[in-house]
Amino acid sequence: MSNLKMEIYTQSTGVQLTLAWDNEEEYQLGKDFLANLGALWFERPSDNAGKPNFVYLKNINQLEALYEFRRFLREKAK
């Protein structure tokens, strides 16, 4: 996988951002974590293969949990 980015949109706040992951393992961990949070995942069609996949979050709590998960991964990597 060459594209290690996710485009995140939080419905309750309108916050939209792009997250870049350091490697494929982190990307997959992040994808699994988001699935467990109940996030909706949208794969890009093959004609948009270079663009990040889209993740839809319902509320700010999901976004904050994602931030905390990323902090955990960074601390673990030290």
N, C-alpha and C positions, 0 to 999 in steps of 0.2 A: 504494500500500500504506500503510495507516494504522497497522498494528501492526508496529513495528520491534523486537519482542522475541522472544527464543527461550528456552524452558524447557529447561535442560540437566540431564541426569542421567548421572552416572558410575557404572557398575555396580560396578567394583572397590572403590570407596570409599564408595558410597552418597551422595556429594556431589550435592546438587540445588540449582540456582540459576537465576535468571532474568537474562539479559543483554539490555540495551537498546542498540540501535545508533543512531548519530547521524542517519543518513539512509538512504535506500533503496539507494544505491550501496554503502555499508558493509555493510548487511544482506545484499545479494546476494554481495559479496565474502566475507563470513563464511560464508554458506551454501555457496558453492563451496569454500572452504577446508575446511570440515567434511566435505564430500563426498569431497574428496581424502584426508582422514585416515581415511576408512572409517566415519565416523559414520552412524548410521541416522537418517533424517529422517521425521517423521510430521506430515503436514498435519492441521490441525484440521478437523473436518467443518463445513459451512456453519452449522449451528445453534450452533457454538461459535466463530464467526468473530472475536470480540473477544479470545479467549485466545491466548497465544503458541503457536507451533508447537513441537513437542516434538523434542528431539535426544537420542539415546542414544549415550553414549560407553562404550567397553569398558574403558578404563583411564586412570590418572592422567596418563600421557604425552600422551594426546590432549587432556586438559584443560589441561595446561601449555603445549602447543603453541598452543592457542586463546588462552590468556592472552598468550603472546608475540606472536601475530599481532595481537591488539588493541593491544598496546603499540606495535608497528610502525605501525599505522594512526594512532595518536595522535601519534607523532613525525612522521610524514609530513604530518599536518594542520597542524603548527606553522609 
